[in-house]
């Protein structure tokens, strides 16, 4: 259990605690949340994010002309879902894993699509473009999420290749 807590809090190993640590790591350790609080924060933030995404989808179903509200709610929900993992890992560990070699492209595409969705809905006022970026958001978020499951990307690629050929 201690190894799990150490990994989720961003510490590499338990034996490194004896080494002299810098001011930032001391501050983070002093302000760290308990495991129960982290899990509750993750669950609440992720649940609200999913709820906001569903609410955005319902607004599109009820009023297909209100693309701004849909794009805004859907994107905010996705930001909250991504942000929920900050409770489990901490900000630095989250950034390290997001931009690790295996998921850097998915992270960049996902964050770019989130930003461009909001730009196309609110600034450029192009509803079709916003919908296109929402689809890209969904696909990038899915690809990013399955990168955390061992061999899941390979299985998805094999399935897609089997469907195409």
Secondary structure, 3 states (H helix, E strand, C coil): CHHHHHHHCCCCCHHHHHCCCCHHHHHHHHCCCCHHHHHHHHHHHHHHHHHHHHHHHHHHHHCCCCHHHHHHHHHHHHHHHHHHHHHHHCHHHHHHHHCCCCCHHHHHHHHHHHHHHHHHHHHCCCHHHHHHHHHHHHHHHHHHHHCCCCCHHHHHHHHHHHHHC
